[in-house]
Amino acid sequence: MTAPPIASSTREERLAFVRSEWQCMHNCELCGKCHVLRGRCETEVFAEYIDGKREYIELTFAIR
């Protein structure tokens, strides 16, 4: 799924997207999401996107 652009989405839509994309799958050996987030909450890592300050793609490149 593609992240909603900041210009055409609400904060709630961006928050829902981040929560949906980074939802725990309860299978750490196959998933790896926790490793990428380095133990931080997804809403903390993507707070700038959720608040409309930086695009999602910028943040995903920054955390990798």
N, C-alpha and C positions, 0 to 999 in steps of 0.2 A: 504494500500500500504506500502511496506517495504522501508525504507530509503536506498538510494544508499550508499554502503560502501565508505569510504574515499579513499581507495586504488584503487578503480576502477571507480571513477567518477570525473567529472570536477567540478570546483567551480560553474559554471553556472547550472549544473544539480542539485547540492545540493541546490542552491538558489531557483530554480524552484520547487523542492520538498517541501521545507519549506513553500514557498508562497502558494502552492497548498493545503497542509495539514492544514495550519492555516488561510486560507482565511475566511474572515468574512461571516457568513451565514445570517446576519441581523435578527437574532431571538435569542436574548440574553437569553431569558427564557429557551429555549431548548438546546442551544449550549454550553455555558459555556467556550468557548475558551478564551474570554477576561479575565475571572476570573482567569484562569490558568496562563495567561501571566501577570497578575497583572497590566494591563494598559500599558504594554510595547509593542513595535513593535516586531513581530515575527522574523524579521531579526536581531534585537538587541539581543533577547534572545538566538537565535541559531547561533550567529556570529562565535563562535568557530568551530561549525560543518561546516558551510558554508566555512570558511577559511581552513578547513582540519586539525584542531588541536585536536578536540575531536569528538568521534562518537555521533551520534544523540541520541542513547539510553542512553548514559551517561548523556546527558543534560536533557532529559525528566525525568529521575529519580531525577536529582538535582532540577528541578523546582517544583516537586510535593511534 
